[in-house]
Amino acid sequence: MKEAFARFLWETGIVQVRVQPPWFVWSSGRQSPIYLDLRRLQAYPTWRRQIVEAAADLLRQRALLPAAIVGVATGGIPWAAWIAEALGLPSGYCRPRPKEHGLSRSVEGLLPQENAILLVEDVFSTGESLRKSISVARQEGFFVKAAFTLWNYDLASASPLPCPTYALFSFSTMLLLWRAANLLSEETYLLLRKWHSHNFSLT
């Protein structure tokens, strides 16, 4: 599955690479030669189903089934709903801060009685959005059992989260698969590897 997914990302343009400026700018402000638009996965039903099934299988195998599954706004919301449906569990979503009207909640769709939750995000880069979501969920009385992401950039600069974190795919693995499939030049491979290991400055 990983080999086919690596090729799919490349051929559909869901992953894009630049070998010279202007670099991509992530929501965190970090510059990067690579950008992954996983929201576009929603447009591919076959891959969407395969990923949801793989995520559900991973959660079962790791004994990570929570009382409910919560998507991190906004990229994690649809995946949390689909995974929850596959597992027959309640689902909700989490804002980075409470809304300023109504019940002023950050976690929507669930009450703390559901207690042990699994947070779902599409892409893990710096981890900032997940850290905020863990913090506000705890403030509202939830126990965050673990966090799950579709993709992890495996950045050394990302601070560890205060809960176990699991991912279906990682940048390190995909980089090797792209190289093995001759989807990127040796020059591009070396640039991405140096950037990832912090041996290449984009500034």
N, CA, C and O of each residue as an XYZ file, in Angstrom:
812
protein
N       0.824     -1.205      0.000
C       0.000      0.000      0.000
C       0.866      1.266      0.000
O       0.536      2.241     -0.676
N       1.982      1.255      0.763
C       2.806      2.454      0.875
C       3.452      2.817     -0.452
O       3.543      3.993     -0.806
N       3.907      1.792     -1.193
C       4.522      2.066     -2.495
C       3.516      2.691     -3.452
O       3.832      3.658     -4.145
N       2.305      2.141     -3.491
C       1.260      2.669     -4.375
C       0.831      4.064     -3.937
O       0.565      4.926     -4.775
N       0.763      4.287     -2.636
C       0.359      5.598     -2.129
C       1.424      6.642     -2.447
O       1.097      7.781     -2.782
N       2.694      6.261     -2.343
C       3.783      7.184     -2.665
C       3.669      7.656     -4.103
O       3.805      8.849     -4.376
N       3.421      6.730     -5.028
C       3.274      7.089     -6.437
C       2.016      7.927     -6.666
O       2.034      8.884     -7.441
N       0.934      7.567     -5.995
C      -0.328      8.306     -6.126
C      -0.139      9.768     -5.708
O      -0.601     10.668     -6.410
N       0.528     10.018     -4.585
C       0.754     11.387     -4.117
C       1.516     12.198     -5.155
O       1.207     13.362     -5.409
N       2.506     11.565     -5.743
C       3.350     12.265     -6.705
C       2.609     12.533     -8.007
O       2.651     13.645     -8.534
N       1.937     11.526     -8.520
C       1.295     11.647     -9.833
C       0.086     12.570     -9.826
O      -0.236     13.162    -10.856
N      -0.587     12.705     -8.696
C      -1.752     13.595     -8.602
C      -1.361     15.015     -8.217
O      -2.196     15.918     -8.264
N      -0.105     15.224     -7.838
C       0.322     16.556     -7.424
C      -0.091     16.903     -6.011
O       0.027     18.058     -5.601
N      -0.573     15.931     -5.258
C      -0.919     16.189     -3.858
C       0.339     16.570     -3.080
O       0.289     17.380     -2.155
N       1.465     15.976     -3.469
C       2.757     16.399     -2.935
C       3.486     17.163     -4.025
O       3.527     16.733     -5.178
N       4.061     18.298     -3.652
C       4.817     19.099     -4.601
C       6.154     19.496     -3.989
O       6.268     19.720     -2.784
N       7.159     19.575     -4.853
C       8.518     19.880     -4.395
C       9.083     21.022     -5.227
O       8.889     21.076     -6.441
N       9.784     21.937     -4.558
C      10.508     23.008     -5.228
C      11.994     22.873     -4.895
O      12.360     22.650     -3.741
N      12.829     23.008     -5.894
C      14.265     22.871     -5.671
C      14.955     24.221     -5.562
O      16.168     24.285     -5.362
N      14.188     25.301     -5.691
C      14.736     26.642     -5.524
C      13.617     27.587     -5.098
O      12.441     27.255     -5.250
N      13.961     28.756     -4.567
C      12.934     29.713     -4.131
C      12.045     30.128     -5.302
O      12.473     30.067     -6.454
N      10.795     30.556     -5.014
C      10.222     30.732     -3.668
C       9.835     29.397     -3.027
O       9.253     28.533     -3.683
N      10.160     29.238     -1.747
C       9.831     28.020     -1.022
C       8.381     28.055     -0.581
O       7.758     29.115     -0.536
N       7.856     26.900     -0.260
C       6.524     26.832      0.331
C       6.599     27.375      1.763
O       7.622     27.244      2.434
N       5.515     27.976      2.212
C       5.432     28.451      3.592
C       4.280     27.727      4.269
O       3.135     27.832      3.829
N       4.574     26.997      5.333
C       3.550     26.273      6.075
C       2.783     27.233      6.975
O       3.193     28.379      7.161
N       1.680     26.770      7.528
C       0.872     27.608      8.423
C       1.653     28.025      9.661
O       1.346     29.046     10.277
N       2.662     27.239     10.028
C       3.507     27.570     11.181
C       4.485     28.683     10.863
O       5.118     29.229     11.767
N       4.620     29.032      9.565
C       5.588     30.025      9.147
C       6.899     29.422      8.677
O       7.753     30.136      8.152
N       7.071     28.139      8.853
C       8.295     27.451      8.444
C       8.359     27.354      6.927
O       7.364     27.038      6.275
N       9.534     27.626      6.369
C       9.738     27.470      4.934
C      10.110     26.025      4.626
O      10.778     25.355      5.413
N       9.663     25.565      3.465
C       9.878     24.165      3.126
C       9.960     23.981      1.617
O       9.269     24.680      0.876
N      10.804     23.043      1.141
C      10.822     22.727     -0.281
C       9.733     21.748     -0.687
O       9.595     21.423     -1.866
N       8.949     21.272      0.295
C       7.907     20.287      0.019
C       6.591     20.738      0.639
O       6.559     21.295      1.736
N       5.509     20.488     -0.087
C       4.175     20.806      0.434
C       3.235     19.640      0.140
O       3.222     19.100     -0.966
N       2.463     19.268      1.132
C       1.542     18.146      1.005
C       0.123     18.637      1.247
O      -0.211     19.062      2.353
N      -0.708     18.579      0.221
C      -2.098     19.039      0.319
C      -3.020     17.835      0.503
O      -3.705     17.424     -0.434
N      -3.035     17.272      1.711
C      -3.811     16.056      1.950
C      -5.312     16.286      1.902
O      -6.077     15.325      1.824
N      -5.748     17.528      1.947
C      -7.189     17.773      1.825
C      -7.716     17.276      0.477
O      -8.893     16.942      0.347
N      -6.846     17.232     -0.506
C      -7.264     16.758     -1.829
C      -7.550     15.257     -1.851
O      -8.160     14.758     -2.796
N      -7.112     14.536     -0.817
C      -7.427     13.103     -0.743
C      -8.921     12.856     -0.686
O      -9.399     11.795     -1.088
N      -9.657     13.835     -0.186
C     -11.104     13.665     -0.072
C     -11.756     13.476     -1.435
O     -12.872     12.962     -1.518
N     -11.076     13.885     -2.506
C     -11.635     13.790     -3.857
C     -11.397     12.429     -4.495
O     -11.807     12.203     -5.633
N     -10.737     11.514     -3.776
C     -10.415     10.200     -4.324
C     -11.036      9.112     -3.439
O     -10.386      8.633     -2.509
N     -12.273      8.720     -3.713
C     -13.001      7.781     -2.847
C     -12.286      6.462     -2.599
O     -12.328      5.938     -1.485
N     -11.626      5.913     -3.624
C     -10.954      4.620     -3.438
C      -9.833      4.725     -2.421
O      -9.740      3.906     -1.508
N      -8.984      5.728     -2.575
C      -7.901      5.921     -1.618
C      -8.434      6.335     -0.251
O      -7.890      5.941      0.780
N      -9.487      7.120     -0.248
C     -10.088      7.548      1.018
C     -10.520      6.340      1.832
O     -10.257      6.266      3.032
N     -11.189      5.383      1.171
C     -11.643      4.176      1.869
C     -10.463      3.344      2.348
O     -10.480      2.834      3.468
N      -9.440      3.203      1.514
C      -8.284      2.403      1.904
C      -7.576      2.991      3.122
O      -7.150      2.260      4.016
N      -7.455      4.309      3.146
C      -6.779      4.966      4.262
C      -7.601      4.838      5.542
O      -7.047      4.581      6.610
N      -8.903      5.014      5.441
C      -9.759      4.856      6.622
C      -9.674      3.430      7.156
O      -9.577      3.224      8.366
N      -9.709      2.448      6.264
C      -9.595      1.052      6.695
C      -8.246      0.771      7.338
O      -8.173      0.073      8.349
N      -7.179      1.311      6.760
C      -5.842      1.114      7.321
C      -5.732      1.777      8.690
O      -5.123      1.224      9.606
N      -6.322      2.960      8.826
C      -6.294      3.656     10.117
C      -7.062      2.865     11.169
O      -6.593      2.703     12.296
N      -8.237      2.374     10.801
C      -9.042      1.590     11.748
C      -8.304      0.320     12.158
O      -8.329     -0.059     13.329
N      -7.648     -0.338     11.207
C      -6.889     -1.551     11.520
C      -5.741     -1.251     12.475
O      -5.495     -2.004     13.417
N      -5.033     -0.135     12.224
C      -3.918      0.236     13.093
C      -4.398      0.485     14.521
O      -3.761      0.048     15.480
N      -5.516      1.184     14.656
C      -6.041      1.490     15.986
C      -6.461      0.219     16.718
O      -6.260      0.098     17.926
N      -7.042     -0.728     15.984
C      -7.413     -2.005     16.612
C      -6.163     -2.779     17.042
O      -6.101     -3.293     18.158
N      -5.172     -2.859     16.152
C      -3.959     -3.618     16.441
C      -3.194     -3.056     17.626
O      -2.623     -3.806     18.417
N      -3.184     -1.727     17.748
C      -2.452     -1.094     18.849
C      -3.298     -0.950     20.105
O      -2.857     -0.343     21.081
N      -4.503     -1.497     20.092
C      -5.418     -1.390     21.238
C      -5.630      0.064     21.640
O      -5.586      0.418     22.818
N      -5.860      0.894     20.628
C      -6.017      2.327     20.865
C      -7.465      2.793     20.791
O      -7.727      3.996     20.794
N      -8.404      1.861     20.725
C      -9.800      2.276     20.566
C     -10.250      3.097     21.768
O     -10.239      2.602     22.895
N     -10.646      4.351     21.537
C     -11.089      5.240     22.613
C     -12.604      5.190     22.771
O     -13.280      4.373     22.145
N     -13.123      6.066     23.611
C     -14.577      6.188     23.721
C     -15.133      7.012     22.564
O     -16.293      6.854     22.181
N     -14.302      7.890     22.012
C     -14.746      8.741     20.904
C     -13.533      9.234     20.132
O     -12.410      9.230     20.637
N     -13.782      9.660     18.894
C     -12.714     10.143     18.030
C     -12.989     11.605     17.683
O     -14.100     11.960     17.288
N     -11.967     12.446     17.835
C     -12.133     13.890     17.677
C     -11.165     14.413     16.628
O      -9.956     14.204     16.727
N     -11.704     15.095     15.619
C     -10.877     15.671     14.574
C     -10.371     17.047     14.957
O     -11.105     17.846     15.540
N      -9.115     17.325     14.629
C      -8.535     18.643     14.861
C      -8.909     19.543     13.692
O      -8.653     19.200     12.538
N      -9.507     20.679     13.978
C      -9.930     21.602     12.919
C      -8.714     22.179     12.204
O      -7.741     22.590     12.836
N      -8.789     22.203     10.846
C      -9.919     21.694     10.087
C      -9.581     20.392      9.358
O     -10.473     19.610      9.029
N      -8.294     20.166      9.110
C      -7.893     19.033      8.289
C      -8.248     17.675      8.845
O      -8.443     16.728      8.083
N      -8.337     17.557     10.173
C      -8.613     16.260     10.780
C     -10.083     15.923     10.912
O     -10.430     14.784     11.226
N     -10.956     16.898     10.676
C     -12.388     16.681     10.928
C     -12.995     15.572     10.063
O     -13.603     14.656     10.615
N     -12.858     15.614      8.731
C     -13.489     14.542      7.944
C     -12.905     13.172      8.240
O     -13.637     12.183      8.272
N     -11.577     13.098      8.461
C     -10.951     11.800      8.722
C     -11.414     11.223     10.048
O     -11.612     10.013     10.165
N     -11.586     12.068     11.035
C     -12.098     11.597     12.321
C     -13.500     11.022     12.166
O     -13.823      9.987     12.748
N     -14.332     11.702     11.373
C     -15.704     11.229     11.163
C     -15.719      9.895     10.427
O     -16.471      8.993     10.794
N     -14.892      9.762      9.390
C     -14.868      8.518      8.613
C     -14.300      7.357      9.441
O     -14.817      6.241      9.383
N     -13.248      7.619     10.201
C     -12.654      6.562     11.028
C     -13.615      6.151     12.132
O     -13.747      4.965     12.434
N     -14.286      7.128     12.737
C     -15.269      6.820     13.771
C     -16.401      5.967     13.208
O     -16.868      5.037     13.864
N     -16.839      6.284     11.994
C     -17.892      5.501     11.350
C     -17.433      4.064     11.128
O     -18.195      3.125     11.358
N     -16.186      3.887     10.679
C     -15.656      2.547     10.426
C     -15.565      1.725     11.708
O     -15.692      0.501     11.680
N     -15.345      2.408     12.831
C     -15.184      1.718     14.117
C     -16.466      1.708     14.949
O     -16.506      1.101     16.019
N     -17.510      2.375     14.464
C     -18.763      2.433     15.218
C     -18.647      3.250     16.486
O     -19.229      2.893     17.510
N     -17.894      4.354     16.429
C     -17.661      5.188     17.611
C     -18.224      6.592     17.415
O     -18.393      7.041     16.281
N     -18.514      7.285     18.514
C     -18.931      8.683     18.412
C     -17.771      9.527     17.867
O     -16.604      9.162     18.008
N     -18.114     10.661     17.241
C     -17.075     11.555     16.751
C     -17.445     13.006     17.041
O     -18.608     13.343     17.261
N     -16.425     13.844     17.035
C     -16.610     15.276     17.236
C     -15.419     15.989     16.635
O     -14.616     15.391     15.919
N     -15.312     17.280     16.933
C     -14.135     18.003     16.458
C     -13.707     19.034     17.491
O     -14.468     19.413     18.382
N     -12.460     19.477     17.338
C     -11.865     20.362     18.328
C     -11.331     21.618     17.666
O     -10.551     21.546     16.716
N     -11.757     22.777     18.173
C     -11.207     24.054     17.739
C      -9.939     24.366     18.545
O      -9.748     23.817     19.630
N      -9.069     25.245     18.020
C      -7.886     25.616     18.794
C      -8.192     26.512     19.980
O      -7.369     26.683     20.880
N      -9.410     27.089     19.965
C      -9.838     27.944     21.073
C     -11.359     27.915     21.134
O     -12.004     27.637     20.122
N     -11.955     28.197     22.304
C     -13.423     28.169     22.412
C     -14.076     29.195     21.496
O     -13.534     30.278     21.278
N     -15.252     28.844     20.958
C     -15.977     29.817     20.150
C     -16.517     30.908     21.063
O     -16.694     30.697     22.263
N     -16.770     32.051     20.496
C     -17.134     33.215     21.296
C     -18.636     33.398     21.454
O     -19.085     34.460     21.884
N     -19.422     32.379     21.112
C     -20.871     32.472     21.272
C     -21.405     31.091     21.667
O     -20.646     30.125     21.753
N     -22.696     31.011     21.902
C     -23.303     29.732     22.280
C     -22.762     29.224     23.601
O     -22.759     29.953     24.593
N     -22.301     27.970     23.626
C     -21.809     27.346     24.851
C     -20.314     27.544     25.059
O     -19.753     27.035     26.029
N     -19.669     28.270     24.167
C     -18.241     28.604     24.295
C     -17.361     27.374     24.453
O     -16.449     27.356     25.279
N     -17.639     26.350     23.660
C     -16.853     25.123     23.740
C     -15.770     25.097     22.670
O     -15.872     25.743     21.627
N     -14.732     24.328     22.969
C     -13.719     24.023     21.961
C     -13.996     22.669     21.324
O     -13.856     22.504     20.112
N     -14.392     21.700     22.149
C     -14.714     20.364     21.652
C     -16.202     20.308     21.356
O     -17.030     20.457     22.254
N     -16.535     20.091     20.089
C     -17.934     20.078     19.661
C     -18.402     18.659     19.370
O     -17.643     17.820     18.883
N     -19.681     18.411     19.682
C     -20.314     17.140     19.350
C     -20.239     16.106     20.447
O     -20.922     15.085     20.378
N     -19.418     16.349     21.466
C     -19.238     15.382     22.551
C     -19.250     16.096     23.896
O     -18.991     17.296     23.987
N     -19.554     15.336     24.925
C     -19.445     15.822     26.291
C     -18.325     15.055     26.983
O     -17.974     13.958     26.549
N     -17.761     15.609     28.045
C     -16.654     14.918     28.723
C     -17.011     13.523     29.234
O     -16.117     12.744     29.565
N     -18.310     13.195     29.303
C     -18.688     11.840     29.713
C     -18.098     10.792     28.774
O     -17.856      9.652     29.172
N     -17.864     11.201     27.491
C     -17.215     10.273     26.570
C     -15.766     10.025     26.986
O     -15.183      8.989     26.666
N     -15.197     10.994     27.704
C     -13.898     10.905     28.360
C     -12.747     10.563     27.426
O     -12.267     11.455     26.726
N     -12.284      9.330     27.376
C     -11.066      8.988     26.639
C     -11.270      9.185     25.139
O     -12.073      8.487     24.519
N     -10.543     10.136     24.562
C     -10.706     10.436     23.142
C      -9.388     10.232     22.391
O      -8.306     10.257     22.977
N      -9.513     10.032     21.099
C      -8.372      9.979     20.198
C      -8.454     11.203     19.300
O      -9.466     11.409     18.631
N      -7.408     12.018     19.274
C      -7.369     13.180     18.393
C      -6.816     12.777     17.031
O      -5.827     12.050     16.944
N      -7.456     13.250     15.980
C      -7.033     12.924     14.617
C      -6.671     14.201     13.871
O      -7.448     15.155     13.830
N      -5.466     14.202     13.276
C      -4.987     15.306     12.448
C      -4.529     14.725     11.118
O      -4.119     13.565     11.063
N      -4.590     15.511     10.044
C      -4.135     14.973      8.760
C      -2.615     15.003      8.645
O      -2.004     13.999      8.278
N      -1.995     16.148      8.955
C      -0.540     16.283      8.815
C       0.084     16.745     10.121
O      -0.377     17.708     10.734
N       1.136     16.051     10.543
C       1.906     16.439     11.723
C       3.232     17.023     11.240
O       4.048     16.320     10.644
N       3.438     18.306     11.500
C       4.715     18.937     11.131
C       5.406     19.436     12.390
O       6.254     18.739     12.948
N       5.054     20.635     12.845
C       5.626     21.134     14.101
C       4.879     20.600     15.320
O       5.414     20.590     16.429
N       3.638     20.156     15.107
C       2.833     19.638     16.213
C       2.055     20.698     16.965
O       1.382     20.393     17.950
N       2.140     21.952     16.509
C       1.512     23.039     17.251
C      -0.007     22.893     17.341
O      -0.580     23.102     18.410
N      -0.667     22.540     16.239
C      -2.128     22.429     16.268
C      -2.578     21.296     17.188
O      -3.583     21.426     17.887
N      -1.839     20.187     17.191
C      -2.186     19.088     18.088
C      -1.957     19.465     19.547
O      -2.762     19.111     20.409
N      -0.871     20.179     19.834
C      -0.618     20.595     21.219
C      -1.744     21.486     21.733
O      -2.203     21.326     22.865
N      -2.187     22.424     20.897
C      -3.285     23.302     21.303
C      -4.556     22.499     21.539
O      -5.280     22.744     22.504
N      -4.828     21.539     20.654
C      -6.048     20.745     20.784
C      -6.009     19.867     22.040
O      -7.019     19.723     22.729
N      -4.861     19.290     22.333
C      -4.726     18.483     23.554
C      -4.986     19.349     24.772
O      -5.679     18.933     25.700
N      -4.429     20.556     24.770
C      -4.589     21.460     25.911
C      -6.049     21.851     26.132
O      -6.548     21.775     27.255
N      -6.744     22.275     25.056
C      -8.125     22.717     25.243
C      -9.041     21.538     25.559
O     -10.001     21.692     26.314
N      -8.760     20.361     24.995
C      -9.582     19.183     25.303
C      -9.448     18.817     26.786
O     -10.438     18.486     27.438
N      -8.250     18.877     27.302
C      -8.041     18.598     28.723
C      -8.746     19.625     29.592
O      -9.331     19.281     30.619
N      -8.689     20.878     29.184
C      -9.354     21.935     29.948
C     -10.861     21.715     30.020
O     -11.510     22.131     30.980
N     -11.415     21.058     29.000
C     -12.861     20.811     28.985
C     -13.226     19.454     29.576
O     -14.374     19.021     29.473
N     -12.258     18.781     30.195
C     -12.558     17.563     30.943
C     -12.336     16.263     30.218
O     -12.714     15.209     30.730
N     -11.731     16.295     29.032
C     -11.485     15.068     28.282
C     -10.104     14.507     28.608
O      -9.172     15.247     28.922
N      -9.996     13.196     28.528
C      -8.701     12.525     28.634
C      -8.262     12.159     27.219
O      -8.939     11.388     26.538
N      -7.135     12.706     26.777
C      -6.632     12.428     25.435
C      -5.787     11.162     25.502
O      -4.662     11.170     26.001
N      -6.352     10.082     24.991
C      -5.678      8.782     25.053
C      -4.471      8.732     24.131
O      -3.436      8.172     24.493
N      -4.594      9.318     22.934
C      -3.508      9.314     21.959
C      -3.863     10.279     20.834
O      -4.982     10.783     20.749
N      -2.876     10.520     19.971
C      -3.092     11.321     18.767
C      -2.725     10.475     17.559
O      -1.786      9.681     17.600
N      -3.478     10.658     16.487
C      -3.254      9.887     15.265
C      -3.208     10.835     14.090
O      -4.057     11.718     13.970
N      -2.216     10.661     13.211
C      -2.110     11.486     12.016
C      -1.942     10.606     10.785
O      -1.407      9.499     10.859
N      -2.406     11.115      9.664
C      -2.194     10.390      8.418
C      -0.725     10.456      8.014
O      -0.155      9.481      7.525
N      -0.120     11.636      8.231
C       1.238     11.881      7.749
C       2.052     12.557      8.846
O       1.571     13.482      9.500
N       3.274     12.098      9.044
C       4.184     12.713     10.005
C       5.472     13.094      9.278
O       6.100     12.253      8.635
N       5.859     14.360      9.383
C       7.091     14.809      8.737
C       8.349     14.342      9.480
O       9.455     14.463      8.954
N       8.189     13.815     10.688
C       9.337     13.316     11.460
C      10.388     14.399     11.679
O      11.586     14.121     11.624
N       9.955     15.617     11.925
C      10.905     16.701     12.113
C      11.520     16.639     13.509
O      10.814     16.515     14.510
N      12.857     16.729     13.555
C      13.545     16.701     14.843
C      13.174     17.913     15.690
O      13.246     17.862     16.918
N      12.777     19.004     15.033
C      12.436     20.231     15.758
C      11.030     20.197     16.357
O      10.672     21.083     17.133
N      10.234     19.196     16.009
C       8.880     19.091     16.561
C       8.959     18.605     18.008
O       9.568     17.574     18.294
N       8.345     19.347     18.903
C       8.375     18.959     20.311
C       7.484     17.740     20.538
O       6.421     17.633     19.926
N       7.903     16.821     21.408
C       7.075     15.652     21.709
C       5.728     16.074     22.302
O       5.650     17.039     23.062
N       4.686     15.350     21.953
C       3.366     15.635     22.502
C       3.200     14.938     23.854
O       3.879     13.947     24.123
N       2.314     15.440     24.696
C       2.100     14.828     26.013
C       1.183     13.610     25.966
O       0.464     13.332     26.926
N       1.208     12.891     24.858
C       0.436     11.656     24.735
C       1.055     10.851     23.601
O       1.775     11.425     22.783
N       0.807      9.548     23.517
C       1.340      8.741     22.402
C       0.828      9.261     21.058
O      -0.313      9.709     20.947
N       1.684      9.195     20.045
C       1.332      9.665     18.707
C       1.626      8.579     17.680
O       2.687      7.954     17.709
N       0.681      8.362     16.776
C       0.822      7.330     15.751
C       0.516      7.926     14.392
O      -0.271      8.867     14.283
N       1.137      7.380     13.353
C       0.922      7.875     11.991
C       0.891      6.723     11.005
O       1.545      5.700     11.207
N       0.124      6.898      9.930
C       0.089      5.895      8.869
C       1.316      5.989      7.963
O       1.905      4.978      7.581
N       1.687      7.232      7.628
C       2.780      7.455      6.690
C       3.755      8.476      7.264
O       3.367      9.349      8.040
N       5.023      8.358      6.876
C       6.026      9.313      7.331
C       6.822      9.840      6.153
O       6.974      9.162      5.137
N       7.327     11.047      6.299
C       8.154     11.663      5.264
C       9.383     10.809      4.975
O       9.738     10.608      3.813
N      10.030     10.309      6.012
C      11.265      9.542      5.845
C      11.043      8.317      4.960
O      11.848      8.030      4.074
N       9.946      7.598      5.204
C       9.641      6.410      4.405
C       9.277      6.785      2.974
O       9.737      6.152      2.024
N       8.451      7.812      2.826
C       8.011      8.210      1.492
C       9.171      8.721      0.649
O       9.209      8.482     -0.559
N      10.117      9.420      1.270
C      11.263      9.925      0.522
C      12.038      8.769     -0.108
O      12.443      8.851     -1.268
N      12.242      7.703      0.646
C      12.939      6.530      0.122
C      12.135      5.851     -0.988
O      12.706      5.380     -1.972
N      10.807      5.801     -0.830
C       9.962      5.179     -1.853
C       9.948      5.994     -3.137
O       9.975      5.425     -4.229
N       9.906      7.318     -3.023
C       9.956      8.167     -4.217
C      11.265      7.975     -4.956
O      11.303      7.934     -6.186
N      12.344      7.857     -4.185
C      13.652      7.643     -4.811
C      13.706      6.285     -5.504
O      14.176      6.181     -6.638
N      13.227      5.248     -4.825
C      13.268      3.893     -5.391
C      12.431      3.788     -6.664
O      12.754      3.010     -7.562
N      11.350      4.576     -6.739
C      10.472      4.542     -7.911
C      10.912      5.516     -9.005
O      10.226      5.678    -10.014
N      12.071      6.168     -8.794
C      12.608      7.126     -9.768
C      11.641      8.279    -10.041
O      11.521      8.755    -11.170
N      10.958      8.714     -8.987
C      10.010      9.817     -9.130
C      10.659     11.177     -8.880
O      10.048     12.211     -9.147
N      11.877     11.183     -8.377
C      12.594     12.424     -8.162
C      14.067     12.206     -8.473
O      14.583     11.097     -8.334
N      14.724     13.248     -8.884
C      16.129     13.145     -9.244
C      16.986     12.969     -7.993
O      16.533     13.222     -6.876
N      18.214     12.537     -8.193
C      19.129     12.384     -7.066
C      19.398     13.737     -6.413
O      19.546     13.826     -5.195
N      19.459     14.780     -7.221
C      19.659     16.130     -6.682
C      18.507     16.529     -5.763
O      18.722     17.062     -4.674
N      17.287     16.265     -6.217
C      16.112     16.599     -5.400
C      16.069     15.752     -4.142
O      15.758     16.252     -3.061
N      16.380     14.473     -4.282
C      16.416     13.591     -3.111
C      17.390     14.117     -2.065
O      17.062     14.161     -0.879
N      18.589     14.516     -2.496
C      19.601     14.997     -1.559
C      19.174     16.310     -0.906
O      19.419     16.527      0.280
N      18.528     17.195     -1.693
C      18.045     18.451     -1.122
C      17.022     18.188     -0.021
O      17.097     18.771      1.061
N      16.063     17.304     -0.309
C      15.020     17.005      0.679
C      15.613     16.344      1.920
O      15.200     16.635      3.042
N      16.571     15.465      1.717
C      17.188     14.797      2.867
C      17.968     15.786      3.722
O      17.911     15.731      4.951
N      18.699     16.696      3.069
C      19.458     17.702      3.817
C      18.527     18.651      4.558
O      18.771     18.998      5.714
N      17.448     19.072      3.881
C      16.468     19.951      4.554
C      15.892     19.260      5.774
O      15.772     19.867      6.839
N      15.532     17.987      5.624
C      14.907     17.256      6.717
C      15.857     17.070      7.892
O      15.428     17.057      9.046
N      17.135     16.927      7.605
C      18.116     16.716      8.670
C      18.703     18.026      9.199
O      19.638     18.024      9.999
N      18.135     19.148      8.734
C      18.552     20.487      9.163
C      19.989     20.825      8.733
O      20.641     21.673      9.343
N      20.469     20.161      7.691
C      21.801     20.468      7.181
C      21.740     21.382      5.958
O      22.747     21.622      5.292
N      20.537     21.885      5.679
C      20.360     22.740      4.508
C      19.446     23.898      4.887
O      18.285     23.693      5.239
N      19.972     25.098      4.813
C      19.191     26.271      5.192
C      18.479     26.845      3.980
O      19.060     26.978      2.903
N      17.203     27.185      4.174
C      16.418     27.776      3.098
C      16.403     29.292      3.178
O      15.783     29.956      2.347
N      17.080     29.838      4.171
C      17.060     31.300      4.358
C      18.342     31.932      3.842
O      18.503     33.151      3.916
